[in-house]
């Protein structure tokens, strides 16, 4: 859905985005992670067609952001880290104002507001003043304002910042539901453990550069198998098997990383059984966002110091 090529953005005396290229697939929830100052917010503003990059290109659904920013704005909803709400308005009035500003047909506005407040659990707050809302409800209203024009993609910068654990969990469920409804999301967050609840892909930035991109389609899995009467050459068999890495025996089980997809994982198990290896247990664990991030950043620490 998004294709970025050789993107560069510079502040005076500082290159915030340093020649990066990547793509975002439709229907994904991409976690945008990295240390402070990595360039995450700058990147989101460039993707939202709010900041013009120094060089490079960004395409959304084949629209060039630099040439057609208004067309791209119709496809995107953006919630910045620090967003403003009109405290003197009601939730209904706020959503009505943003719908009008986004060019939603007047005859469709009430229907859009009804859909938004139902999907965001704001129906009971519809005629309450914004000043009376809790932090979690204000966050939901901010998301509602960003998606009032039915964009295909949402860009969210630190949406869980300042929320209590219950509100963060509720927000995670909201992202999953929005994704199931067809939205593609990019979420920047420092709360890595909670990204595991909804992120399908991950983009790691450090010092303005991409350290790694990870997709759920090609995500490394840790597999643990135990067998009855393990053959002496089991490790040798696995070492010659495609997509198997770092096989070892530990606590009467065989552990290894698997880089294939689910279909290839099925073929692996089938091949073991057809080889007369009596598999007793076959346990798969995906590496979490936090685990992958810390492993990746740790490996690149000497290359891109903080």
N, C-alpha and C positions, 0 to 999 in steps of 0.2 A: 504493500500500500504506500509506503514511503521509500524512496531511494535517495540516498545522500552520497555525493561524489566530491572528494577532495575539498571538504568544507574548512575554511579558515576564518576565524574572527579574532580581531585584535583590539584591545584597549590601548591607550597610550602607554608604551613601555612594557606591555604584557600581551602575549598571545594566549587567549583563553581557549580557543579551539584550534588545534594544530593538525591540519590536513587529514581529516578523518573521512572515511567512507563506510557505509553500512546500509542495510535495508531492514524494514519492519514489515513483517508479513501480516496480511489481513486476518483478523480474528484472534490475534495474540494479545496477551497482556505482558508488556515488556517492562521489566524492572530496570530503571536507570540508576545505577549506583556508582559511588566513588567518594573519596574523601572531600572535605571542604576545599573549595577552590579548584575542583577538578574540571569545572566548566559545564555542569549539568544544567543550571538555570539558563545560562547563555545559549546552550544548545536548544533547550525547549523554546526559548523566545525566537530563535531562528526558525525552528520547525513550525511555530505558530504564525510565521510571516509578520512578526512584530519588530524584528531586528534584522537589518540587512547585513549579510556576511561580507567579509572583505573579498573573498573569492570562493569558487566552488558552486555547486548546484544542489537544489532540493526539489524533488518531484513528488507530488501527492496525486495519486490516480492519474498520472501522466500530465498533470498541470505543473508548470514551472512556477515555483513560488515567487521568483523575482519578476517574472513577466505577468503573472496572473494572481497577485496576492488576494484580491477580493474573492475570486473563485475558490481559492484555498480556504479562506475564512469560512465559507459556507460548509466546508467538509470537516472543519475542526472546531472543537470546543477547548478552551484553555482556562485552567484555574491556576493562577500564580501562587507563589508561596504566601505573599502578603496581598490579600484581596480586600476590596472595600464593599461594604453593604450599606444600604440606606436605612438606618435605624428607625427613622420616623415613618417608614412605609410598612405596610403589611406584607406578608409573604406573597399574597396574590398580586398586590400592586408592584412588588419588585419583579416578579416573573413577567407580569404584563409589560412593564417598562422594557425589560431586556428582550422580550419577544418582538416588541415594536422596533427596537433599535436594530435587531437582526433581520428586519424585513419580513417577519412572518405575516402572512395574510391575516387581516383583522378577523375574518370569519373563522380562522383556524386557531386563534390564540387561546380561547377558553378550553378547547379540546387538548391543546398541547400542555396547558397548565394542569389540567386534570390528570393527564398521563404522567407528568413529572411528579406531582405531589403524591400520587399513588406509588410510583416506582421508588421514590425516595423516602417514603414513610413520613410525609409532611402534611398529609390530608387534614389532620387534627389541628395543624398550625396555620392553615390557609389564611385565616382572617386575624391572626395574631400579629402584633407589631414585631418587627425584626429585633428590636431592642430587648424583647423578652425571651429570645431564643437562647438555648444553651450553646456551648461551643460546638458540640457535635451537630446540633441542628443547623447552626450557622454554616458549618462546613458543607452539610447536605444542600443548603440553599445555594451556596456558592457553586456547587456542582450542577444544581438545577439551572442556574443562570447560564452556565457554560454549555448546557446541552438543550436549551429551550428550542433551538432551531433545528433539532434532530441531526446533529453532525454524525459522521461515520466514525470519527476518531476523537478521543479525549486525551488531552495532555494535562497531567496533574502534577504540580510541583509541591512536594512535601504535604500531601493532603491530610496526613494523620498527625501533623505537628501539633502538640499541645493537647491532644485528646487523651482521655482516660482509657484504661484497658477495654472497658465495655464498649465505648464509642469506637475504638479502633477495630475491635472485632466486628462490630456492626458495619463499619465502613468496608472491611474486607469482604463481607458477604454481599454488600452492594456492588462492589467491583465485579465479583463473580457473576451476579445476576445481570449486570449491564453487558458483560462479555457474552453471556448466553443469549442475550437479546440482539446480538450482532455487532456490538461496539468493539472497536480496537482501542486499546488503552496503552499509554506510556505513563508510568508512574515513577517519579523520582522520590526516593525515600532513604532515610538513614536507619529506619527500623527494619533491619534485614530479616530478623526472625519472622516478622509478620508477612513479608513478601512471599514466603513459602506457601501461604494460604491461598494465593491467587496468581502469582506470576508464572507464566509459561516460558518466557524468554528472559534473557538478561543481557544488558549492555553495560560493561564496566569502563568507566572513564577515570583517567588519572593524568594530572598535569596537562589536560587538554587533548590527550590522545586516547584512543581506544586500546585498552589492555586486552580485552577479550569480548567476544559475543557468543552467547550460549543460547541455543534453541531447544525447546522441549523435544523437538523431533530428533535431535542428535545429542541429547543430554547423556552424559556419562552416568552409568548405574553401577552400584556395588552389588555384586551377587555372591551369595553364600550358599553352597550346596553341601549336604552330607549324604554319604552313600553307604550302602551295606557292602562289606568286603571290598574296600577300595583297591582297585588294581594299582600295581606299582608304577605304571606308566601314565597315570591319570593327568599329572601335571604336564607331561610331554604332549599328551593328546590335546589338552587345552591350549598349550603354547602355540600349537599349529592351527588353532581354530581362529577364523576371521573374527575381528572385533573384540577378542579377548586380550586383556593387558594385565600385567603384574600379578599373575596367578601364583598363589602360595598356599601352603597348608598351615592351619592355625587352629588349635583346640579341636582336633578330630574333624575339621571341616576344611573345604577348599574355598578360598576367597579370591575374587578377581574383579577387575573393572571391565565393564562391557559397554562398548561405544555404539552398538547397533541400535536399530529401532525395535519396536515391539514384535513385528513380524520376524525379524532376525533373531530375537530372543526366543521366540517359539521354536524356530528351526534349531537353535542351539540345544534346547531341552530335548527335542525330538531326536537329534543326532546322538546325544548321550544315551538315550534309552535304546536306540537301534544298535548302539555299540555294546549292548549288554551290560551297561553300567547301571547298577541298581540304585537309582536316585531315591533317597528317602525324604529329603527336604530340599526345596529350591526357593530361596528367599531373595527378593529384589528390594533394594533401597536406593532411591534417587538421592543424589547429593543435594542438600538444601542450598538456598541462595546464600545464606551466611557462610556456610562451609565452603562453597565454591568461590565466593568473593575473597575470603581470608586466604584461601589456598592460592588463588591467582595473584592477589596483591602481594602476598608474601614472596612468591616466586619472582615478582618484578620489582621488588623493593630497591635492589641495587641499580636497576636500569632507570627507573623513574622515581627518584626520592621525593618524599613529601616536602 
